[in-house]
């Protein structure tokens, strides 16, 4: 007999002896009738049986919980092992992608839409790719808000990638799931002729600082492939900054920190629903671009304009450099 069962049997015997002894003593002192005595004896028997049932039930659940705890520990160990293995595969894919040579050339039109609210922020990447000799996969890093270590999933930003005017599909697979996501794009079938494709996603809140303070910046790096001798895969890079219209405010302003590329004059969109500023670098060369954006904030609910927010001095200087009063 196992130790838990011996413990339950000992407790049951002690309980029975105690209850029967107490009942017999009370009955003897009170002088109960024969019928009432039988009822008391029956109640004692039922009590002892319930005690036994409850104790064995508790024993079962205790042992079951211990068993489940062991199973959970084993499952966690298996999960950790699988996660380590999965991460090794992901790291291997990352290294393979980073070591690829110049297997394609392409032009990129990046449309950055600043919404009137967080939900309106949107990024669209229109690419024209020329394989050399064949494109079967790509990897890109979506532009998302820098919120520390917050988890960012493809579902959250509504990530989508489609081919234009040709048959086939693009399967997006997340390589990293953190505040700097990287997406592996698998083309089916592999492509050998020039093709167009579009990537869209909605990084909600990306331009919240611009709407709140009136200025923000965007950093984007043209990463060079391995063994490219400094040559970029990009043959042309164009960025369209689309701003919402703010009643009674001057047009927005965009500058590039190192004066790369050329800007066109800000112009109103059709229907006067907003502004667009076009920028273009006709000779990309693996550069790190940093655009600074400024637009007067909307008037708040009380009717007072937020044109002069309380901000650090260096941001006031930036604001003045753009020709605005701080």
C-alpha positions as CSV (number, residue, x, y, z in Angstrom):
1,X,0.0,0.0,0.0
2,X,1.4,3.4,-0.9
3,X,2.1,6.1,1.6
4,X,-0.8,8.4,0.7
5,X,-3.3,5.6,0.9
6,X,-1.9,4.5,4.3
7,X,-2.3,8.1,5.5
8,X,-5.9,8.2,4.3
9,X,-6.7,4.9,6.0
10,X,-5.2,6.0,9.2
11,X,-7.1,9.3,9.1
12,X,-10.3,7.3,8.3
13,X,-9.8,5.0,11.2
14,X,-9.2,7.9,13.6
15,X,-12.2,9.8,12.2
16,X,-14.5,6.7,12.6
17,X,-13.3,6.0,16.1
18,X,-13.8,9.6,17.1
19,X,-17.3,10.0,15.6
20,X,-18.5,6.6,16.8
21,X,-17.1,7.2,20.3
22,X,-18.7,10.6,20.5
23,X,-22.0,9.4,19.2
24,X,-22.1,6.4,21.6
25,X,-21.2,8.6,24.6
26,X,-23.9,11.2,23.7
27,X,-26.5,8.5,23.1
28,X,-25.7,6.8,26.4
29,X,-25.9,10.1,28.3
30,X,-29.1,11.2,26.6
31,X,-30.9,7.9,26.7
32,X,-32.1,8.0,23.1
33,X,-34.8,5.5,22.0
34,X,-33.9,2.5,19.9
35,X,-35.3,4.1,16.7
36,X,-33.4,7.4,17.1
37,X,-30.3,5.4,18.0
38,X,-30.5,3.6,14.7
39,X,-30.8,6.9,12.9
40,X,-27.8,8.3,14.6
41,X,-25.8,5.1,13.8
42,X,-26.9,5.5,10.1
43,X,-25.8,9.1,10.1
44,X,-22.4,8.1,11.6
45,X,-22.0,5.5,8.9
46,X,-22.8,7.9,6.1
47,X,-20.5,10.5,7.6
48,X,-17.6,8.0,7.7
49,X,-18.4,7.1,4.1
50,X,-18.4,10.7,2.9
51,X,-15.2,11.3,4.7
52,X,-13.6,8.4,2.9
53,X,-15.0,9.6,-0.5
54,X,-13.8,13.2,0.1
55,X,-10.3,12.2,1.1
56,X,-9.8,9.8,-1.8
57,X,-11.2,12.5,-4.2
58,X,-8.7,15.0,-2.8
59,X,-6.0,12.5,-3.2
60,X,-6.9,11.9,-6.8
61,X,-7.0,15.6,-7.7
62,X,-3.7,16.3,-5.9
63,X,-2.0,13.5,-7.8
64,X,-3.6,14.6,-11.0
65,X,-2.4,18.2,-10.5
66,X,1.1,16.9,-9.8
67,X,0.9,14.8,-13.0
68,X,-0.3,17.7,-15.0
69,X,2.5,19.9,-13.6
70,X,5.1,17.3,-14.7
71,X,3.5,17.2,-18.2
72,X,3.5,21.0,-18.4
73,X,7.2,21.1,-17.5
74,X,8.0,18.6,-20.1
75,X,5.9,20.5,-22.7
76,X,7.7,23.7,-21.8
77,X,11.0,22.0,-22.2
78,X,10.0,20.7,-25.7
79,X,8.6,24.1,-26.6
80,X,11.9,25.8,-25.6
81,X,13.9,23.2,-27.6
82,X,11.6,23.8,-30.6
83,X,11.9,27.6,-30.2
84,X,15.7,27.4,-30.1
85,X,15.7,25.2,-33.2
86,X,13.3,27.6,-35.0
87,X,15.4,30.6,-34.1
88,X,18.5,28.8,-35.6
89,X,16.5,28.3,-38.9
90,X,15.5,32.0,-38.8
91,X,19.1,33.1,-38.2
92,X,20.3,30.9,-41.0
93,X,17.7,32.4,-43.4
94,X,18.9,35.9,-42.3
95,X,22.5,35.0,-43.0
96,X,21.6,33.6,-46.4
97,X,19.7,36.7,-47.4
98,X,22.4,39.0,-46.1
99,X,25.1,37.1,-48.1
100,X,23.2,37.3,-51.4
101,X,24.9,39.1,-54.2
102,X,23.5,41.5,-56.8
103,X,20.8,39.2,-58.2
104,X,18.4,41.9,-59.3
105,X,18.0,45.7,-59.9
106,X,15.0,47.7,-59.2
107,X,13.3,51.1,-58.9
108,X,11.3,52.0,-55.8
109,X,8.5,54.5,-55.3
110,X,7.8,54.8,-51.6
111,X,4.5,56.6,-50.7
112,X,4.4,57.8,-47.1
113,X,0.9,58.8,-46.1
114,X,0.5,60.8,-42.9
115,X,-3.1,60.3,-41.8
116,X,-5.3,62.8,-40.0
117,X,-5.2,60.3,-37.1
118,X,-3.3,57.2,-36.1
119,X,-5.5,54.9,-38.2
120,X,-4.7,56.9,-41.4
121,X,-1.0,56.3,-41.4
122,X,0.0,54.1,-44.3
123,X,3.1,53.0,-46.3
124,X,3.0,51.8,-49.9
125,X,6.1,50.5,-51.7
126,X,5.8,50.1,-55.5
127,X,8.8,48.2,-56.9
128,X,9.9,47.5,-60.5
129,X,12.3,44.6,-60.3
130,X,14.6,43.2,-63.0
131,X,15.9,39.7,-62.0
132,X,19.5,38.8,-62.7
133,X,19.0,35.9,-63.3
134,X,16.1,34.9,-61.1
135,X,14.2,36.2,-58.0
136,X,12.6,33.6,-55.7
137,X,12.6,35.5,-52.4
138,X,13.3,38.9,-50.8
139,X,13.4,40.4,-47.3
140,X,12.3,43.8,-46.3
141,X,11.9,45.8,-43.1
142,X,8.6,47.6,-42.7
143,X,8.6,51.1,-41.3
144,X,6.9,51.0,-37.9
145,X,6.7,53.2,-34.8
146,X,9.7,53.0,-32.5
147,X,7.9,51.9,-29.3
148,X,10.7,50.2,-27.5
149,X,10.5,46.5,-27.4
150,X,6.8,46.3,-28.2
151,X,5.8,43.2,-30.2
152,X,4.8,44.1,-33.8
153,X,3.0,41.4,-35.9
154,X,2.2,41.4,-39.7
155,X,-1.5,41.1,-38.8
156,X,-1.3,44.2,-36.6
157,X,0.0,46.4,-39.5
158,X,-2.2,44.7,-42.1
159,X,0.8,43.8,-44.2
160,X,0.1,42.8,-47.8
161,X,2.3,42.1,-50.8
162,X,1.0,41.4,-54.3
163,X,2.3,41.0,-57.9
164,X,1.0,43.5,-60.5
165,X,-0.4,42.3,-63.9
166,X,1.2,38.8,-63.8
167,X,0.2,35.5,-62.3
168,X,1.7,34.3,-59.1
169,X,1.8,35.0,-55.4
170,X,4.0,36.5,-52.7
171,X,3.9,34.8,-49.3
172,X,5.1,37.0,-46.4
173,X,6.7,35.2,-43.5
174,X,7.9,37.1,-40.4
175,X,11.6,36.6,-39.6
176,X,11.7,38.7,-36.5
177,X,8.7,39.6,-34.2
178,X,9.8,42.7,-32.4
179,X,9.8,46.5,-32.7
180,X,12.0,46.1,-35.8
181,X,10.2,43.4,-37.8
182,X,11.8,41.8,-40.9
183,X,9.6,40.0,-43.4
184,X,10.7,37.2,-45.7
185,X,8.8,37.4,-49.1
186,X,8.7,34.1,-51.1
187,X,7.7,34.5,-54.8
188,X,5.8,31.6,-56.3
189,X,6.8,30.9,-59.0
190,X,10.3,32.3,-59.2
191,X,10.6,35.2,-61.7
192,X,13.1,35.8,-64.5
193,X,11.5,38.7,-66.4
194,X,11.0,42.3,-65.1
195,X,7.9,42.5,-62.9
196,X,6.0,45.0,-60.8
197,X,4.9,44.4,-57.2
198,X,3.4,46.4,-54.4
199,X,3.7,46.2,-50.6
200,X,1.3,48.0,-48.4
201,X,0.9,48.2,-44.6
202,X,-0.6,50.4,-41.9
203,X,1.8,51.3,-39.0
204,X,-0.9,53.0,-36.9
205,X,0.5,55.9,-34.9
206,X,3.7,56.2,-37.0
207,X,3.2,59.9,-37.4
208,X,1.6,60.7,-34.0
209,X,4.6,62.9,-33.0
210,X,4.2,64.9,-36.2
211,X,0.5,65.4,-35.5
212,X,1.1,66.3,-31.9
213,X,4.2,68.4,-32.0
214,X,4.4,69.5,-35.6
215,X,7.6,67.8,-36.6
216,X,9.2,64.3,-36.9
217,X,11.8,62.5,-38.9
218,X,12.1,59.3,-41.0
219,X,15.3,57.3,-41.4
220,X,15.6,54.8,-44.2
221,X,18.8,52.9,-45.3
222,X,19.6,51.6,-48.8
223,X,21.3,48.4,-47.7
224,X,23.9,47.1,-50.1
225,X,24.0,43.4,-51.1
226,X,27.1,41.3,-50.5
227,X,30.0,41.6,-53.1
228,X,28.3,44.6,-54.8
229,X,31.5,46.7,-54.7
230,X,29.4,49.6,-53.3
231,X,26.7,49.3,-56.0
232,X,23.1,49.6,-54.9
233,X,20.3,47.4,-56.2
234,X,18.3,50.5,-56.7
235,X,18.4,52.3,-60.0
236,X,15.9,55.0,-58.8
237,X,14.4,56.0,-55.5
238,X,11.4,58.2,-55.2
239,X,9.4,59.1,-52.0
240,X,6.0,60.8,-52.0
241,X,5.1,62.4,-48.7
242,X,1.3,62.8,-48.5
243,X,0.1,65.1,-45.7
244,X,-3.5,65.8,-44.6
245,X,-4.9,69.3,-45.2
246,X,-4.9,71.6,-42.1
247,X,-7.3,74.4,-42.4
248,X,-5.7,77.8,-42.3
249,X,-2.1,76.5,-42.0
250,X,0.8,76.8,-44.4
251,X,2.0,73.9,-46.6
252,X,4.1,71.2,-44.9
253,X,7.9,71.1,-45.3
254,X,10.3,68.2,-45.8
255,X,14.1,68.3,-45.9
256,X,16.8,65.7,-46.2
257,X,19.5,66.0,-43.6
258,X,22.5,65.4,-45.9
259,X,20.9,67.1,-49.0
260,X,20.6,63.8,-50.9
261,X,18.2,63.9,-53.8
262,X,15.9,66.6,-55.1
263,X,12.5,67.9,-53.9
264,X,9.6,69.3,-55.8
265,X,7.4,72.1,-54.6
266,X,4.6,71.0,-52.3
267,X,1.3,70.7,-54.2
268,X,-2.3,70.2,-53.3
269,X,-3.9,66.8,-54.0
270,X,-6.9,66.6,-56.3
271,X,-10.0,67.6,-54.4
272,X,-7.8,69.7,-52.0
273,X,-7.8,66.9,-49.5
274,X,-4.2,67.2,-48.6
275,X,-0.6,68.0,-49.7
276,X,2.0,65.9,-51.5
277,X,5.8,66.6,-51.5
278,X,7.9,64.5,-54.0
279,X,11.5,63.7,-53.4
280,X,13.8,61.7,-55.7
281,X,17.3,60.3,-55.8
282,X,18.2,59.3,-59.4
283,X,21.5,57.7,-58.4
284,X,21.1,55.7,-55.1
285,X,24.4,54.5,-53.7
286,X,23.7,52.6,-50.5
287,X,23.0,55.8,-48.5
288,X,21.3,56.4,-45.2
289,X,18.6,58.9,-45.7
290,X,17.0,61.0,-43.0
291,X,14.0,63.2,-43.9
292,X,12.7,65.8,-41.5
293,X,9.0,66.6,-41.8
294,X,7.2,69.6,-40.4
295,X,3.5,70.6,-40.5
296,X,1.6,72.9,-38.3
297,X,-0.6,70.9,-35.9
298,X,-4.3,71.0,-36.0
299,X,-6.2,73.3,-33.7
300,X,-7.2,71.5,-30.5
301,X,-10.8,71.1,-29.3
302,X,-10.8,74.4,-27.4
303,X,-10.0,76.3,-30.5
304,X,-6.5,77.2,-29.5
305,X,-3.8,76.4,-32.0
306,X,-0.9,74.1,-31.1
307,X,1.6,76.0,-33.2
308,X,4.1,76.5,-30.4
309,X,4.3,73.3,-28.4
310,X,6.6,73.1,-25.4
311,X,9.6,71.2,-26.9
312,X,13.3,71.0,-26.3
313,X,15.5,73.8,-27.7
314,X,17.1,71.7,-30.4
315,X,13.7,71.0,-31.9
316,X,12.9,74.7,-31.8
317,X,16.1,75.3,-33.8
318,X,15.0,72.7,-36.3
319,X,11.6,74.4,-36.6
320,X,13.3,77.7,-37.2
321,X,15.6,76.3,-39.9
322,X,12.5,75.2,-41.8
323,X,11.4,78.9,-41.9
324,X,8.8,78.6,-39.1
325,X,8.6,80.6,-35.9
326,X,9.1,78.4,-32.8
